[in-house]
Amino acid sequence: MTTLMRIVLTLLISLSMPYVAAANDLDTAVKHLQSRDFRQAIPILNTLAEQGDPIAQHNLGTLYFRGDGVTQNLGQAVYWYEKSAKSGTKHQAVVNSMYQLALLFRGYKNFPRDTQKFVYWLEQAAKAGDVESMNQMGILYYDGKIVTKDYATSFRWFSSAAKQNHPEAQSFLGDLNRF
């Protein structure tokens, strides 16, 4: 092996080490979460979330949403869920962040209702493949209370959810077929 190849190989290996360490740290944090050892999990999640890890951001958002190991703070939950949701990755945690944002902006507990953000995040989660979000989008267009009533759009959302065996969506499709 030439000296240049050794240098390149060494450089590539050293550049990949932070990613391996981050993955190991996330695994460690998840193990702590599973055992409900929040005191150990939170510092790891904070570090990873600050470094841009969308899964850590989602998990930190969930801790603030539930008040697990921290004082419940829906504003902090939104902050971390939005970071995760805007990451652009297709990981299920990111999709879950989108759905959680929709729930919060729908007016969860005392959190201020924001209809535009509610619809936006629900649609983002639906487009990312979340079946419940697809069904909820179908309902929004079916009843027309928040968005303009549109049976064709409702049908498309219900069809997408029904293809994934969502029972409520399948029932609504039966209703829409009468029109």
DASULRA-V936968 format. One record per run of one state. SS is the DSSP state (alpha for helix, beta for strand, coil for the rest). FROM is the first residue (numbers start at 0). TO is the last residue. If there is no record, write none. Layout:
SS,FROM,TO
SS,FROM,TO
//
This chain:
coil,0,1
alpha,2,33
coil,34,36
alpha,37,49
coil,50,52
alpha,53,65
coil,66,72
alpha,73,84
coil,85,90
alpha,91,104
coil,105,113
alpha,114,126
coil,127,129
alpha,130,142
coil,143,149
alpha,150,162
coil,163,165
alpha,166,175
coil,176,178
//
